[in-house]
Amino acid sequence: MKPYNKVNNMVEITTPFNQRLNNEPLKVLSEEDWQFWNENGYVIIQDVIPKNQIDRMVDLMWEFEEKNPSGLFLRS
């Protein structure tokens, strides 16, 4: 069985997240993280997103909402 199906340019993953085909090596998680995922359904990966990207996203969200972190509205 293929790990995915492609229909109308959409990919459907057919392998459940809690299974690895052929014991493939993990690319991001440690074996301990993988075991935690299987037992708890979630895992926390530290520093997966660089801080500068997080800061940029936060700034964009404040700008989109036309607000700033101090709670004051921005004027156009």
C-alpha positions as CSV (number, residue, x, y, z in Angstrom):
1,M,0.0,0.0,0.0
2,K,1.3,3.5,-0.9
3,P,1.7,5.9,2.0
4,Y,-0.5,8.4,0.0
5,N,-3.1,8.8,-2.7
6,K,-3.2,11.6,-5.2
7,V,-6.6,12.7,-6.5
8,N,-7.3,15.9,-8.4
9,N,-3.9,17.4,-7.5
10,M,-4.6,16.7,-3.8
11,V,-2.5,14.4,-1.7
12,E,-4.2,12.2,0.9
13,I,-1.9,10.6,3.4
14,T,-2.9,7.0,4.0
15,T,-0.4,6.1,6.6
16,P,-1.6,6.9,10.1
17,F,0.7,9.4,12.0
18,N,1.4,6.8,14.7
19,Q,2.9,4.3,12.2
20,R,6.2,4.2,10.3
21,L,6.5,2.1,7.2
22,N,9.4,-0.3,7.0
23,N,10.9,1.2,10.3
24,E,12.1,4.2,8.3
25,P,14.5,6.4,10.3
26,L,13.0,9.4,12.0
27,K,14.0,12.8,10.4
28,V,13.0,15.2,13.2
29,L,11.9,13.2,16.3
30,S,14.2,11.2,18.5
31,E,13.1,7.7,19.3
32,E,12.0,8.9,22.8
33,D,9.9,11.7,21.2
34,W,8.3,9.2,18.8
35,Q,7.4,6.9,21.8
36,F,6.0,9.9,23.6
37,W,3.9,10.8,20.5
38,N,2.5,7.3,20.3
39,E,1.6,7.2,24.0
40,N,0.3,10.8,24.4
41,G,-0.7,12.0,20.9
42,Y,1.5,15.1,20.9
43,V,5.1,16.1,21.3
44,I,6.9,19.4,21.9
45,I,9.8,20.1,19.6
46,Q,11.9,22.9,21.0
47,D,13.3,25.7,18.7
48,V,11.6,24.2,15.6
49,I,10.8,27.7,14.4
50,P,13.6,30.3,14.5
51,K,12.9,33.2,16.9
52,N,13.2,35.9,14.1
53,Q,10.4,34.2,12.2
54,I,8.2,34.1,15.2
55,D,8.9,37.7,15.9
56,R,8.0,38.6,12.3
57,M,4.8,36.7,12.5
58,V,3.8,38.4,15.7
59,D,4.5,41.8,14.1
60,L,2.4,40.9,11.1
61,M,-0.5,39.8,13.2
62,W,-0.4,43.0,15.2
63,E,-0.3,45.0,12.0
64,F,-3.1,43.0,10.4
65,E,-5.3,43.7,13.5
66,E,-4.3,47.4,13.3
67,K,-3.2,47.2,16.9
68,N,0.0,47.2,18.8
69,P,1.2,45.2,21.8
70,S,0.5,48.1,24.2
71,G,-3.2,47.8,23.5
72,L,-3.5,51.1,21.7
73,F,-5.0,51.3,18.2
74,L,-2.7,52.3,15.3
75,R,-3.8,55.2,13.1
76,S,-3.6,55.1,9.4
